[in-house]
């Protein structure tokens, strides 16, 4: 059995959990707060980041969300998330990387720092200016998502791909932390409601991070 | 013909160029400074980062160094850099990601900011404290590289892989910027001299960034 080290507001663990859900791969969850720097976790992953997946029976450790996704994409053919030609796969990987790095840098990371780490670790109030900048960046990212969805049904093309999983994972954390305003983003909203209704997504939406309450419509299917 | 948008001190472009060199794929180079935010480049890659590869005849654009490497790994079998089992490939990808993100964050990025961007863009003197911290981090990273090379001949196993290309690319930029002290890193040094002597590496070592002079032994094969 696989074991996934993660915490409820880790967007990269969510991307992996969505993939596992789509592919029907069972795994046990271990809650791991990387900032606690637990000795056994530092030994497991010198980068001290979630997610990490371990198959203790076979002695396999997988580190980094993209590496984990490529592993299961290579080994489990069900619900393939990198389809089509090599160019199609490059576009799916590009957009997954876009949400994993650029959206994360602009939106998810500052929201996590201000609204989660400052509350839990630093016992400080969030910086309103940083929050406003992140929420403004979120609007621009949703504009880009609208533009992508104007051209095809899914983020990177005519089929669901790794890009949809990465985008939904990042957006769901930003949404949990009150950073997303769906107003005038009809395309993105319709796509996101579709993602939320998938069986792979439902378990994520029912989880809560201690002490941090999401907006009322966070887990609703009608926004 | 492929065209690669890059600049001489971009570690991610170097990783791609090493892969292209190993695989024998010809490409033309276009010098692109992302911080200049040239309109056509922003249109080409909304993330405004190098490297970008374009095949203008076939209308293919590839963005992000890891995406580009996966594309050529999938389409050109010569000099495969992700070999072995799915677990072996996961380890090669993990260590490539380690150098692309953790080494870059700790060492290459602060050196590039202090010794390149401050000189070229901001016209400021480097911050000595930041440089010392980056160089101290480089020592710890070389310790980790020594440890990896104690266990096998190449960074991620018994064969050269994507991890060697990523590591050599990052280290070569840190070395160019005077951030690497090879003292007491015999394993890492021997491996790096081997990498430097490869035909794929030689063209990179002869390039210079305007106004920034590397240390005397930067392109020497005997350190």
Interface residues (C-beta under 8 A of the other chain):
Chain A: X46 X47 X60 X62 X63 X64 X66 X67 X68 X70 X71 X74 X75 X86 X87 X89 X90 X93 X94 X97 X98 X101 X102 X144
Chain B: X46 X47 X60 X62 X63 X64 X66 X67 X68 X70 X71 X74 X75 X86 X87 X89 X90 X93 X94 X97 X98 X101 X102 X144
